[in-house]
Amino acid sequence: MAVIGFATPDVANRLYPTIASNDRADVVAAYLCQRGIVVKRGRGLGAARPLLGGDDTPAKVRNERVEIWLLDAGR
């Protein structure tokens, strides 16, 4: 299982999306680990792979997210 964080682009601070997405992934991974769920990796992808384009509130809400990816056991 991989925990992947995402964020919206920030024109004023280009590091923000990477930091925020990593923080999101770390919090969710820690929560799962505390409950006995094995997380192989947790990382942030910054502003990569937005669900919605634009900088309005609905787009920001959808793009600021964490996804849980189930990985092949053979990997």
N, CA, C, O and CB atoms as a CASP TS submission, in Angstrom:
PFRMAT TS
TARGET T0000
AUTHOR 0000-0000-0000
METHOD Language model
MODEL 1
PARENT N/A
ATOM      1  N   MET     1       0.844  -1.163   0.000  1.00  0.00           N
ATOM      2  CA  MET     1       0.000   0.000   0.000  1.00  0.00           C
ATOM      3  C   MET     1       0.895   1.233   0.000  1.00  0.00           C
ATOM      4  O   MET     1       1.882   1.304   0.732  1.00  0.00           O
ATOM      5  CB  MET     1      -0.963  -0.006   1.213  1.00  0.00           C
ATOM      6  N   ALA     2       0.540   2.178  -0.813  1.00  0.00           N
ATOM      7  CA  ALA     2       1.252   3.454  -0.859  1.00  0.00           C
ATOM      8  C   ALA     2       0.268   4.563  -0.516  1.00  0.00           C
ATOM      9  O   ALA     2      -0.888   4.529  -0.936  1.00  0.00           O
ATOM     10  CB  ALA     2       1.904   3.695  -2.264  1.00  0.00           C
ATOM     11  N   VAL     3       0.726   5.531   0.237  1.00  0.00           N
ATOM     12  CA  VAL     3      -0.078   6.700   0.582  1.00  0.00           C
ATOM     13  C   VAL     3       0.542   7.885  -0.144  1.00  0.00           C
ATOM     14  O   VAL     3       1.701   8.229   0.088  1.00  0.00           O
ATOM     15  CB  VAL     3      -0.138   6.939   2.148  1.00  0.00           C
ATOM     16  N   ILE     4      -0.239   8.506  -1.024  1.00  0.00           N
ATOM     17  CA  ILE     4       0.274   9.565  -1.883  1.00  0.00           C
ATOM     18  C   ILE     4      -0.496  10.855  -1.616  1.00  0.00           C
ATOM     19  O   ILE     4      -1.724  10.882  -1.700  1.00  0.00           O
ATOM     20  CB  ILE     4       0.171   9.163  -3.376  1.00  0.00           C
ATOM     21  N   GLY     5       0.234  11.923  -1.293  1.00  0.00           N
ATOM     22  CA  GLY     5      -0.384  13.224  -1.045  1.00  0.00           C
ATOM     23  C   GLY     5      -0.265  14.134  -2.252  1.00  0.00           C
ATOM     24  O   GLY     5       0.674  14.031  -3.041  1.00  0.00           O
ATOM     25  N   PHE     6      -1.228  15.020  -2.379  1.00  0.00           N
ATOM     26  CA  PHE     6      -1.256  15.986  -3.480  1.00  0.00           C
ATOM     27  C   PHE     6      -1.593  17.367  -2.933  1.00  0.00           C
ATOM     28  O   PHE     6      -2.128  17.489  -1.831  1.00  0.00           O
ATOM     29  CB  PHE     6      -2.284  15.563  -4.570  1.00  0.00           C
ATOM     30  N   ALA     7      -1.280  18.402  -3.700  1.00  0.00           N
ATOM     31  CA  ALA     7      -1.577  19.780  -3.311  1.00  0.00           C
ATOM     32  C   ALA     7      -1.843  20.605  -4.561  1.00  0.00           C
ATOM     33  O   ALA     7      -1.600  20.154  -5.680  1.00  0.00           O
ATOM     34  CB  ALA     7      -0.410  20.393  -2.485  1.00  0.00           C
ATOM     35  N   THR     8      -2.340  21.807  -4.360  1.00  0.00           N
ATOM     36  CA  THR     8      -2.550  22.720  -5.478  1.00  0.00           C
ATOM     37  C   THR     8      -1.287  23.552  -5.683  1.00  0.00           C
ATOM     38  O   THR     8      -0.521  23.749  -4.740  1.00  0.00           O
ATOM     39  CB  THR     8      -3.785  23.637  -5.228  1.00  0.00           C
ATOM     40  N   PRO     9      -1.059  24.040  -6.897  1.00  0.00           N
ATOM     41  CA  PRO     9       0.105  24.894  -7.138  1.00  0.00           C
ATOM     42  C   PRO     9       0.014  26.184  -6.320  1.00  0.00           C
ATOM     43  O   PRO     9      -1.076  26.696  -6.065  1.00  0.00           O
ATOM     44  CB  PRO     9       0.227  25.223  -8.639  1.00  0.00           C
ATOM     45  N   ASP    10       1.148  26.686  -5.924  1.00  0.00           N
ATOM     46  CA  ASP    10       1.207  27.958  -5.204  1.00  0.00           C
ATOM     47  C   ASP    10       2.221  28.838  -5.927  1.00  0.00           C
ATOM     48  O   ASP    10       3.422  28.571  -5.892  1.00  0.00           O
ATOM     49  CB  ASP    10       1.598  27.755  -3.683  1.00  0.00           C
ATOM     50  N   VAL    11       1.734  29.882  -6.577  1.00  0.00           N
ATOM     51  CA  VAL    11       2.598  30.753  -7.372  1.00  0.00           C
ATOM     52  C   VAL    11       3.602  31.484  -6.491  1.00  0.00           C
ATOM     53  O   VAL    11       4.749  31.680  -6.891  1.00  0.00           O
ATOM     54  CB  VAL    11       1.760  31.761  -8.160  1.00  0.00           C
ATOM     55  N   ALA    12       3.183  31.888  -5.297  1.00  0.00           N
ATOM     56  CA  ALA    12       4.056  32.660  -4.419  1.00  0.00           C
ATOM     57  C   ALA    12       5.161  31.801  -3.800  1.00  0.00           C
ATOM     58  O   ALA    12       6.257  32.297  -3.543  1.00  0.00           O
ATOM     59  CB  ALA    12       3.236  33.314  -3.322  1.00  0.00           C
ATOM     60  N   ASN    13       4.884  30.532  -3.560  1.00  0.00           N
ATOM     61  CA  ASN    13       5.852  29.662  -2.910  1.00  0.00           C
ATOM     62  C   ASN    13       5.851  28.312  -3.625  1.00  0.00           C
ATOM     63  O   ASN    13       4.968  27.485  -3.396  1.00  0.00           O
ATOM     64  CB  ASN    13       5.529  29.494  -1.392  1.00  0.00           C
ATOM     65  N   ARG    14       6.822  28.096  -4.474  1.00  0.00           N
ATOM     66  CA  ARG    14       6.846  26.872  -5.283  1.00  0.00           C
ATOM     67  C   ARG    14       7.161  25.617  -4.470  1.00  0.00           C
ATOM     68  O   ARG    14       6.912  24.506  -4.939  1.00  0.00           O
ATOM     69  CB  ARG    14       7.862  27.014  -6.391  1.00  0.00           C
ATOM     70  N   LEU    15       7.702  25.770  -3.268  1.00  0.00           N
ATOM     71  CA  LEU    15       7.976  24.607  -2.423  1.00  0.00           C
ATOM     72  C   LEU    15       6.738  24.127  -1.671  1.00  0.00           C
ATOM     73  O   LEU    15       6.677  22.972  -1.250  1.00  0.00           O
ATOM     74  CB  LEU    15       9.073  24.934  -1.434  1.00  0.00           C
ATOM     75  N   TYR    16       5.749  25.010  -1.499  1.00  0.00           N
ATOM     76  CA  TYR    16       4.564  24.666  -0.710  1.00  0.00           C
ATOM     77  C   TYR    16       3.893  23.377  -1.159  1.00  0.00           C
ATOM     78  O   TYR    16       3.622  22.528  -0.310  1.00  0.00           O
ATOM     79  CB  TYR    16       3.571  25.788  -0.775  1.00  0.00           C
ATOM     80  N   PRO    17       3.607  23.177  -2.449  1.00  0.00           N
ATOM     81  CA  PRO    17       2.896  21.951  -2.834  1.00  0.00           C
ATOM     82  C   PRO    17       3.640  20.673  -2.440  1.00  0.00           C
ATOM     83  O   PRO    17       3.019  19.699  -2.015  1.00  0.00           O
ATOM     84  CB  PRO    17       2.658  21.950  -4.325  1.00  0.00           C
ATOM     85  N   THR    18       4.949  20.675  -2.578  1.00  0.00           N
ATOM     86  CA  THR    18       5.726  19.490  -2.225  1.00  0.00           C
ATOM     87  C   THR    18       5.698  19.248  -0.723  1.00  0.00           C
ATOM     88  O   THR    18       5.485  18.122  -0.274  1.00  0.00           O
ATOM     89  CB  THR    18       7.171  19.634  -2.709  1.00  0.00           C
ATOM     90  N   ILE    19       5.911  20.296   0.046  1.00  0.00           N
ATOM     91  CA  ILE    19       5.907  20.171   1.507  1.00  0.00           C
ATOM     92  C   ILE    19       4.525  19.753   2.004  1.00  0.00           C
ATOM     93  O   ILE    19       4.408  18.830   2.811  1.00  0.00           O
ATOM     94  CB  ILE    19       6.333  21.502   2.167  1.00  0.00           C
ATOM     95  N   ALA    20       3.482  20.424   1.527  1.00  0.00           N
ATOM     96  CA  ALA    20       2.118  20.126   1.975  1.00  0.00           C
ATOM     97  C   ALA    20       1.706  18.708   1.598  1.00  0.00           C
ATOM     98  O   ALA    20       1.094  18.006   2.403  1.00  0.00           O
ATOM     99  CB  ALA    20       1.131  21.129   1.377  1.00  0.00           C
ATOM    100  N   SER    21       2.034  18.288   0.393  1.00  0.00           N
ATOM    101  CA  SER    21       1.632  16.946  -0.036  1.00  0.00           C
ATOM    102  C   SER    21       2.385  15.863   0.741  1.00  0.00           C
ATOM    103  O   SER    21       1.813  14.823   1.065  1.00  0.00           O
ATOM    104  CB  SER    21       1.874  16.775  -1.543  1.00  0.00           C
ATOM    105  N   ASN    22       3.655  16.100   1.038  1.00  0.00           N
ATOM    106  CA  ASN    22       4.409  15.155   1.871  1.00  0.00           C
ATOM    107  C   ASN    22       3.832  15.079   3.274  1.00  0.00           C
ATOM    108  O   ASN    22       3.687  13.991   3.831  1.00  0.00           O
ATOM    109  CB  ASN    22       5.885  15.556   1.936  1.00  0.00           C
ATOM    110  N   ASP    23       3.501  16.237   3.848  1.00  0.00           N
ATOM    111  CA  ASP    23       2.906  16.268   5.188  1.00  0.00           C
ATOM    112  C   ASP    23       1.590  15.496   5.220  1.00  0.00           C
ATOM    113  O   ASP    23       1.339  14.736   6.155  1.00  0.00           O
ATOM    114  CB  ASP    23       2.676  17.720   5.639  1.00  0.00           C
ATOM    115  N   ARG    24       0.755  15.688   4.210  1.00  0.00           N
ATOM    116  CA  ARG    24      -0.528  14.971   4.150  1.00  0.00           C
ATOM    117  C   ARG    24      -0.301  13.461   4.106  1.00  0.00           C
ATOM    118  O   ARG    24      -0.934  12.707   4.845  1.00  0.00           O
ATOM    119  CB  ARG    24      -1.345  15.421   2.915  1.00  0.00           C
ATOM    120  N   ALA    25       0.596  13.036   3.244  1.00  0.00           N
ATOM    121  CA  ALA    25       0.879  11.600   3.117  1.00  0.00           C
ATOM    122  C   ALA    25       1.433  11.038   4.423  1.00  0.00           C
ATOM    123  O   ALA    25       1.055   9.939   4.830  1.00  0.00           O
ATOM    124  CB  ALA    25       1.874  11.345   1.969  1.00  0.00           C
ATOM    125  N   ASP    26       2.316  11.771   5.078  1.00  0.00           N
ATOM    126  CA  ASP    26       2.904  11.310   6.339  1.00  0.00           C
ATOM    127  C   ASP    26       1.852  11.140   7.429  1.00  0.00           C
ATOM    128  O   ASP    26       1.885  10.161   8.174  1.00  0.00           O
ATOM    129  CB  ASP    26       3.975  12.287   6.807  1.00  0.00           C
ATOM    130  N   VAL    27       0.926  12.079   7.528  1.00  0.00           N
ATOM    131  CA  VAL    27      -0.120  12.009   8.559  1.00  0.00           C
ATOM    132  C   VAL    27      -1.011  10.791   8.336  1.00  0.00           C
ATOM    133  O   VAL    27      -1.309  10.058   9.279  1.00  0.00           O
ATOM    134  CB  VAL    27      -0.972  13.299   8.560  1.00  0.00           C
ATOM    135  N   VAL    28      -1.432  10.573   7.107  1.00  0.00           N
ATOM    136  CA  VAL    28      -2.303   9.428   6.813  1.00  0.00           C
ATOM    137  C   VAL    28      -1.541   8.113   6.997  1.00  0.00           C
ATOM    138  O   VAL    28      -2.092   7.156   7.541  1.00  0.00           O
ATOM    139  CB  VAL    28      -2.861   9.525   5.372  1.00  0.00           C
ATOM    140  N   ALA    29      -0.288   8.052   6.552  1.00  0.00           N
ATOM    141  CA  ALA    29       0.514   6.834   6.719  1.00  0.00           C
ATOM    142  C   ALA    29       0.704   6.514   8.202  1.00  0.00           C
ATOM    143  O   ALA    29       0.600   5.353   8.597  1.00  0.00           O
ATOM    144  CB  ALA    29       1.888   6.990   6.027  1.00  0.00           C
ATOM    145  N   ALA    30       0.977   7.518   9.022  1.00  0.00           N
ATOM    146  CA  ALA    30       1.142   7.305  10.461  1.00  0.00           C
ATOM    147  C   ALA    30      -0.155   6.803  11.090  1.00  0.00           C
ATOM    148  O   ALA    30      -0.131   5.905  11.932  1.00  0.00           O
ATOM    149  CB  ALA    30       1.594   8.604  11.148  1.00  0.00           C
ATOM    150  N   TYR    31      -1.278   7.375  10.685  1.00  0.00           N
ATOM    151  CA  TYR    31      -2.587   6.950  11.188  1.00  0.00           C
ATOM    152  C   TYR    31      -2.818   5.471  10.874  1.00  0.00           C
ATOM    153  O   TYR    31      -3.242   4.708  11.742  1.00  0.00           O
ATOM    154  CB  TYR    31      -3.718   7.817  10.573  1.00  0.00           C
ATOM    155  N   LEU    32      -2.542   5.073   9.641  1.00  0.00           N
ATOM    156  CA  LEU    32      -2.746   3.683   9.243  1.00  0.00           C
ATOM    157  C   LEU    32      -1.792   2.751   9.987  1.00  0.00           C
ATOM    158  O   LEU    32      -2.199   1.678  10.433  1.00  0.00           O
ATOM    159  CB  LEU    32      -2.557   3.531   7.731  1.00  0.00           C
ATOM    160  N   CYS    33      -0.539   3.149  10.123  1.00  0.00           N
ATOM    161  CA  CYS    33       0.452   2.332  10.830  1.00  0.00           C
ATOM    162  C   CYS    33       0.075   2.133  12.295  1.00  0.00           C
ATOM    163  O   CYS    33       0.269   1.048  12.844  1.00  0.00           O
ATOM    164  CB  CYS    33       1.835   2.976  10.733  1.00  0.00           C
ATOM    165  N   GLN    34      -0.462   3.171  12.930  1.00  0.00           N
ATOM    166  CA  GLN    34      -0.891   3.066  14.327  1.00  0.00           C
ATOM    167  C   GLN    34      -2.013   2.048  14.494  1.00  0.00           C
ATOM    168  O   GLN    34      -2.220   1.517  15.585  1.00  0.00           O
ATOM    169  CB  GLN    34      -1.347   4.427  14.843  1.00  0.00           C
ATOM    170  N   ARG    35      -2.721   1.785  13.431  1.00  0.00           N
ATOM    171  CA  ARG    35      -3.826   0.828  13.471  1.00  0.00           C
ATOM    172  C   ARG    35      -3.434  -0.529  12.892  1.00  0.00           C
ATOM    173  O   ARG    35      -4.292  -1.364  12.607  1.00  0.00           O
ATOM    174  CB  ARG    35      -5.020   1.382  12.715  1.00  0.00           C
ATOM    175  N   GLY    36      -2.129  -0.737  12.722  1.00  0.00           N
ATOM    176  CA  GLY    36      -1.624  -2.029  12.292  1.00  0.00           C
ATOM    177  C   GLY    36      -1.661  -2.288  10.800  1.00  0.00           C
ATOM    178  O   GLY    36      -1.492  -3.429  10.369  1.00  0.00           O
ATOM    179  N   ILE    37      -1.877  -1.260  10.008  1.00  0.00           N
ATOM    180  CA  ILE    37      -1.914  -1.412   8.558  1.00  0.00           C
ATOM    181  C   ILE    37      -0.534  -1.079   8.001  1.00  0.00           C
ATOM    182  O   ILE    37       0.001   0.000   8.254  1.00  0.00           O
ATOM    183  CB  ILE    37      -3.012  -0.501   7.921  1.00  0.00           C
ATOM    184  N   VAL    38       0.030  -1.999   7.254  1.00  0.00           N
ATOM    185  CA  VAL    38       1.381  -1.821   6.714  1.00  0.00           C
ATOM    186  C   VAL    38       1.339  -0.895   5.501  1.00  0.00           C
ATOM    187  O   VAL    38       0.611  -1.134   4.537  1.00  0.00           O
ATOM    188  CB  VAL    38       2.005  -3.190   6.329  1.00  0.00           C
ATOM    189  N   VAL    39       2.131   0.155   5.575  1.00  0.00           N
ATOM    190  CA  VAL    39       2.262   1.101   4.466  1.00  0.00           C
ATOM    191  C   VAL    39       3.674   0.960   3.923  1.00  0.00           C
ATOM    192  O   VAL    39       4.644   1.226   4.633  1.00  0.00           O
ATOM    193  CB  VAL    39       1.963   2.587   4.919  1.00  0.00           C
ATOM    194  N   LYS    40       3.796   0.543   2.666  1.00  0.00           N
ATOM    195  CA  LYS    40       5.122   0.361   2.058  1.00  0.00           C
ATOM    196  C   LYS    40       5.803   1.694   1.793  1.00  0.00           C
ATOM    197  O   LYS    40       7.017   1.820   1.954  1.00  0.00           O
ATOM    198  CB  LYS    40       5.007  -0.427   0.753  1.00  0.00           C
ATOM    199  N   ARG    41       5.026   2.684   1.388  1.00  0.00           N
ATOM    200  CA  ARG    41       5.626   3.995   1.149  1.00  0.00           C
ATOM    201  C   ARG    41       4.575   5.087   1.277  1.00  0.00           C
ATOM    202  O   ARG    41       3.384   4.884   1.037  1.00  0.00           O
ATOM    203  CB  ARG    41       6.286   4.047  -0.240  1.00  0.00           C
ATOM    204  N   GLY    42       5.065   6.235   1.659  1.00  0.00           N
ATOM    205  CA  GLY    42       4.242   7.431   1.727  1.00  0.00           C
ATOM    206  C   GLY    42       5.045   8.570   1.135  1.00  0.00           C
ATOM    207  O   GLY    42       6.207   8.772   1.489  1.00  0.00           O
ATOM    208  N   ARG    43       4.431   9.308   0.239  1.00  0.00           N
ATOM    209  CA  ARG    43       5.164  10.418  -0.374  1.00  0.00           C
ATOM    210  C   ARG    43       4.190  11.429  -0.939  1.00  0.00           C
ATOM    211  O   ARG    43       3.010  11.143  -1.143  1.00  0.00           O
ATOM    212  CB  ARG    43       6.111   9.912  -1.477  1.00  0.00           C
ATOM    213  N   GLY    44       4.707  12.606  -1.183  1.00  0.00           N
ATOM    214  CA  GLY    44       3.910  13.660  -1.793  1.00  0.00           C
ATOM    215  C   GLY    44       4.329  13.895  -3.225  1.00  0.00           C
ATOM    216  O   GLY    44       5.514  13.839  -3.556  1.00  0.00           O
ATOM    217  N   LEU    45       3.360  14.154  -4.065  1.00  0.00           N
ATOM    218  CA  LEU    45       3.648  14.456  -5.469  1.00  0.00           C
ATOM    219  C   LEU    45       3.407  15.928  -5.791  1.00  0.00           C
ATOM    220  O   LEU    45       3.366  16.310  -6.960  1.00  0.00           O
ATOM    221  CB  LEU    45       2.794  13.581  -6.382  1.00  0.00           C
ATOM    222  N   GLY    46       3.251  16.744  -4.769  1.00  0.00           N
ATOM    223  CA  GLY    46       3.068  18.176  -5.001  1.00  0.00           C
ATOM    224  C   GLY    46       1.810  18.459  -5.791  1.00  0.00           C
ATOM    225  O   GLY    46       0.737  17.943  -5.478  1.00  0.00           O
ATOM    226  N   ALA    47       1.945  19.281  -6.820  1.00  0.00           N
ATOM    227  CA  ALA    47       0.794  19.689  -7.628  1.00  0.00           C
ATOM    228  C   ALA    47       0.609  18.804  -8.858  1.00  0.00           C
ATOM    229  O   ALA    47      -0.164  19.143  -9.754  1.00  0.00           O
ATOM    230  CB  ALA    47       0.950  21.138  -8.060  1.00  0.00           C
ATOM    231  N   ALA    48       1.307  17.681  -8.908  1.00  0.00           N
ATOM    232  CA  ALA    48       1.152  16.757 -10.041  1.00  0.00           C
ATOM    233  C   ALA    48      -0.226  16.109 -10.009  1.00  0.00           C
ATOM    234  O   ALA    48      -0.808  15.926  -8.940  1.00  0.00           O
ATOM    235  CB  ALA    48       2.254  15.671 -10.018  1.00  0.00           C
ATOM    236  N   ARG    49      -0.733  15.771 -11.158  1.00  0.00           N
ATOM    237  CA  ARG    49      -1.993  15.037 -11.307  1.00  0.00           C
ATOM    238  C   ARG    49      -3.205  15.709 -10.657  1.00  0.00           C
ATOM    239  O   ARG    49      -3.884  15.083  -9.843  1.00  0.00           O
ATOM    240  CB  ARG    49      -1.833  13.675 -10.732  1.00  0.00           C
ATOM    241  N   PRO    50      -3.487  16.951 -10.995  1.00  0.00           N
ATOM    242  CA  PRO    50      -4.690  17.579 -10.434  1.00  0.00           C
ATOM    243  C   PRO    50      -5.950  16.886 -10.950  1.00  0.00           C
ATOM    244  O   PRO    50      -5.998  16.440 -12.096  1.00  0.00           O
ATOM    245  CB  PRO    50      -4.731  19.084 -10.784  1.00  0.00           C
ATOM    246  N   LEU    51      -6.962  16.802 -10.097  1.00  0.00           N
ATOM    247  CA  LEU    51      -8.250  16.243 -10.517  1.00  0.00           C
ATOM    248  C   LEU    51      -9.053  17.269 -11.299  1.00  0.00           C
ATOM    249  O   LEU    51      -9.761  16.927 -12.246  1.00  0.00           O
ATOM    250  CB  LEU    51      -9.054  15.760  -9.302  1.00  0.00           C
ATOM    251  N   LEU    52      -8.938  18.535 -10.896  1.00  0.00           N
ATOM    252  CA  LEU    52      -9.636  19.631 -11.568  1.00  0.00           C
ATOM    253  C   LEU    52      -8.647  20.738 -11.882  1.00  0.00           C
ATOM    254  O   LEU    52      -7.755  21.022 -11.083  1.00  0.00           O
ATOM    255  CB  LEU    52     -10.800  20.170 -10.699  1.00  0.00           C
ATOM    256  N   GLY    53      -8.799  21.362 -13.033  1.00  0.00           N
ATOM    257  CA  GLY    53      -7.980  22.515 -13.384  1.00  0.00           C
ATOM    258  C   GLY    53      -8.577  23.776 -12.775  1.00  0.00           C
ATOM    259  O   GLY    53      -9.748  23.798 -12.394  1.00  0.00           O
ATOM    260  N   GLY    54      -7.782  24.805 -12.686  1.00  0.00           N
ATOM    261  CA  GLY    54      -8.252  26.084 -12.169  1.00  0.00           C
ATOM    262  C   GLY    54      -7.773  26.334 -10.758  1.00  0.00           C
ATOM    263  O   GLY    54      -7.221  25.455 -10.096  1.00  0.00           O
ATOM    264  N   ASP    55      -8.002  27.573 -10.313  1.00  0.00           N
ATOM    265  CA  ASP    55      -7.570  27.934  -8.961  1.00  0.00           C
ATOM    266  C   ASP    55      -8.737  28.391  -8.093  1.00  0.00           C
ATOM    267  O   ASP    55      -8.537  29.074  -7.089  1.00  0.00           O
ATOM    268  CB  ASP    55      -6.516  29.031  -9.023  1.00  0.00           C
ATOM    269  N   ASP    56      -9.961  28.014  -8.481  1.00  0.00           N
ATOM    270  CA  ASP    56     -11.114  28.360  -7.658  1.00  0.00           C
ATOM    271  C   ASP    56     -11.221  27.372  -6.489  1.00  0.00           C
ATOM    272  O   ASP    56     -10.517  26.363  -6.450  1.00  0.00           O
ATOM    273  CB  ASP    56     -12.420  28.357  -8.508  1.00  0.00           C
ATOM    274  N   THR    57     -12.099  27.674  -5.554  1.00  0.00           N
ATOM    275  CA  THR    57     -12.219  26.864  -4.345  1.00  0.00           C
ATOM    276  C   THR    57     -12.569  25.405  -4.629  1.00  0.00           C
ATOM    277  O   THR    57     -11.938  24.523  -4.047  1.00  0.00           O
ATOM    278  CB  THR    57     -13.259  27.460  -3.442  1.00  0.00           C
ATOM    279  N   PRO    58     -13.550  25.100  -5.498  1.00  0.00           N
ATOM    280  CA  PRO    58     -13.844  23.678  -5.744  1.00  0.00           C
ATOM    281  C   PRO    58     -12.640  22.899  -6.281  1.00  0.00           C
ATOM    282  O   PRO    58     -12.433  21.744  -5.907  1.00  0.00           O
ATOM    283  CB  PRO    58     -14.995  23.557  -6.724  1.00  0.00           C
ATOM    284  N   ALA    59     -11.857  23.519  -7.145  1.00  0.00           N
ATOM    285  CA  ALA    59     -10.671  22.843  -7.681  1.00  0.00           C
ATOM    286  C   ALA    59      -9.647  22.619  -6.577  1.00  0.00           C
ATOM    287  O   ALA    59      -9.073  21.535  -6.476  1.00  0.00           O
ATOM    288  CB  ALA    59     -10.046  23.663  -8.831  1.00  0.00           C
ATOM    289  N   LYS    60      -9.414  23.627  -5.754  1.00  0.00           N
ATOM    290  CA  LYS    60      -8.447  23.488  -4.665  1.00  0.00           C
ATOM    291  C   LYS    60      -8.862  22.389  -3.695  1.00  0.00           C
ATOM    292  O   LYS    60      -8.030  21.595  -3.256  1.00  0.00           O
ATOM    293  CB  LYS    60      -8.293  24.814  -3.917  1.00  0.00           C
ATOM    294  N   VAL    61     -10.153  22.343  -3.362  1.00  0.00           N
ATOM    295  CA  VAL    61     -10.641  21.332  -2.421  1.00  0.00           C
ATOM    296  C   VAL    61     -10.421  19.928  -2.979  1.00  0.00           C
ATOM    297  O   VAL    61     -10.006  19.035  -2.240  1.00  0.00           O
ATOM    298  CB  VAL    61     -12.136  21.554  -2.115  1.00  0.00           C
ATOM    299  N   ARG    62     -10.685  19.721  -4.243  1.00  0.00           N
ATOM    300  CA  ARG    62     -10.515  18.394  -4.858  1.00  0.00           C
ATOM    301  C   ARG    62      -9.045  18.026  -5.026  1.00  0.00           C
ATOM    302  O   ARG    62      -8.684  16.856  -4.906  1.00  0.00           O
ATOM    303  CB  ARG    62     -11.212  18.349  -6.217  1.00  0.00           C
ATOM    304  N   ASN    63      -8.198  19.006  -5.300  1.00  0.00           N
ATOM    305  CA  ASN    63      -6.794  18.724  -5.576  1.00  0.00           C
ATOM    306  C   ASN    63      -5.949  18.555  -4.316  1.00  0.00           C
ATOM    307  O   ASN    63      -4.890  17.930  -4.369  1.00  0.00           O
ATOM    308  CB  ASN    63      -6.219  19.821  -6.415  1.00  0.00           C
ATOM    309  N   GLU    64      -6.392  19.095  -3.194  1.00  0.00           N
ATOM    310  CA  GLU    64      -5.679  18.940  -1.924  1.00  0.00           C
ATOM    311  C   GLU    64      -6.180  17.640  -1.308  1.00  0.00           C
ATOM    312  O   GLU    64      -7.179  17.630  -0.588  1.00  0.00           O
ATOM    313  CB  GLU    64      -5.908  20.181  -0.951  1.00  0.00           C
ATOM    314  N   ARG    65      -5.474  16.534  -1.597  1.00  0.00           N
ATOM    315  CA  ARG    65      -6.006  15.230  -1.229  1.00  0.00           C
ATOM    316  C   ARG    65      -4.885  14.240  -0.922  1.00  0.00           C
ATOM    317  O   ARG    65      -3.704  14.500  -1.153  1.00  0.00           O
ATOM    318  CB  ARG    65      -6.894  14.690  -2.343  1.00  0.00           C
ATOM    319  N   VAL    66      -5.313  13.090  -0.391  1.00  0.00           N
ATOM    320  CA  VAL    66      -4.430  11.943  -0.202  1.00  0.00           C
ATOM    321  C   VAL    66      -5.115  10.751  -0.855  1.00  0.00           C
ATOM    322  O   VAL    66      -6.312  10.531  -0.674  1.00  0.00           O
ATOM    323  CB  VAL    66      -4.127  11.675   1.329  1.00  0.00           C
ATOM    324  N   GLU    67      -4.346   9.989  -1.611  1.00  0.00           N
ATOM    325  CA  GLU    67      -4.858   8.769  -2.231  1.00  0.00           C
ATOM    326  C   GLU    67      -4.128   7.577  -1.629  1.00  0.00           C
ATOM    327  O   GLU    67      -2.951   7.662  -1.277  1.00  0.00           O
ATOM    328  CB  GLU    67      -4.685   8.804  -3.783  1.00  0.00           C
ATOM    329  N   ILE    68      -4.842   6.473  -1.518  1.00  0.00           N
ATOM    330  CA  ILE    68      -4.239   5.223  -1.067  1.00  0.00           C
ATOM    331  C   ILE    68      -4.206   4.295  -2.272  1.00  0.00           C
ATOM    332  O   ILE    68      -5.242   3.953  -2.843  1.00  0.00           O
ATOM    333  CB  ILE    68      -5.037   4.582   0.143  1.00  0.00           C
ATOM    334  N   TRP    69      -3.004   3.897  -2.643  1.00  0.00           N
ATOM    335  CA  TRP    69      -2.812   3.013  -3.795  1.00  0.00           C
ATOM    336  C   TRP    69      -2.483   1.619  -3.285  1.00  0.00           C
ATOM    337  O   TRP    69      -1.572   1.453  -2.474  1.00  0.00           O
ATOM    338  CB  TRP    69      -1.682   3.543  -4.737  1.00  0.00           C
ATOM    339  N   LEU    70      -3.213   0.620  -3.751  1.00  0.00           N
ATOM    340  CA  LEU    70      -2.913  -0.765  -3.409  1.00  0.00           C
ATOM    341  C   LEU    70      -1.886  -1.286  -4.403  1.00  0.00           C
ATOM    342  O   LEU    70      -2.087  -1.221  -5.615  1.00  0.00           O
ATOM    343  CB  LEU    70      -4.205  -1.648  -3.416  1.00  0.00           C
ATOM    344  N   LEU    71      -0.789  -1.800  -3.876  1.00  0.00           N
ATOM    345  CA  LEU    71       0.320  -2.255  -4.710  1.00  0.00           C
ATOM    346  C   LEU    71       0.282  -3.767  -4.877  1.00  0.00           C
ATOM    347  O   LEU    71      -0.243  -4.483  -4.024  1.00  0.00           O
ATOM    348  CB  LEU    71       1.660  -1.823  -4.105  1.00  0.00           C
ATOM    349  N   ASP    72       0.830  -4.234  -5.959  1.00  0.00           N
ATOM    350  CA  ASP    72       0.956  -5.664  -6.212  1.00  0.00           C
ATOM    351  C   ASP    72       1.877  -6.272  -5.155  1.00  0.00           C
ATOM    352  O   ASP    72       2.960  -5.745  -4.897  1.00  0.00           O
ATOM    353  CB  ASP    72       1.500  -5.934  -7.651  1.00  0.00           C
ATOM    354  N   ALA    73       1.456  -7.362  -4.553  1.00  0.00           N
ATOM    355  CA  ALA    73       2.234  -7.999  -3.488  1.00  0.00           C
ATOM    356  C   ALA    73       3.605  -8.470  -3.972  1.00  0.00           C
ATOM    357  O   ALA    73       4.522  -8.617  -3.165  1.00  0.00           O
ATOM    358  CB  ALA    73       1.463  -9.178  -2.917  1.00  0.00           C
ATOM    359  N   GLY    74       3.757  -8.706  -5.265  1.00  0.00           N
ATOM    360  CA  GLY    74       5.027  -9.162  -5.811  1.00  0.00           C
ATOM    361  C   GLY    74       6.051  -8.067  -5.979  1.00  0.00           C
ATOM    362  O   GLY    74       7.204  -8.351  -6.303  1.00  0.00           O
ATOM    363  N   ARG    75       5.669  -6.831  -5.770  1.00  0.00           N
ATOM    364  CA  ARG    75       6.601  -5.712  -5.970  1.00  0.00           C
ATOM    365  C   ARG    75       7.401  -5.447  -4.743  1.00  0.00           C
ATOM    366  O   ARG    75       8.234  -4.540  -4.733  1.00  0.00           O
ATOM    367  CB  ARG    75       5.867  -4.459  -6.370  1.00  0.00           C
TER
END
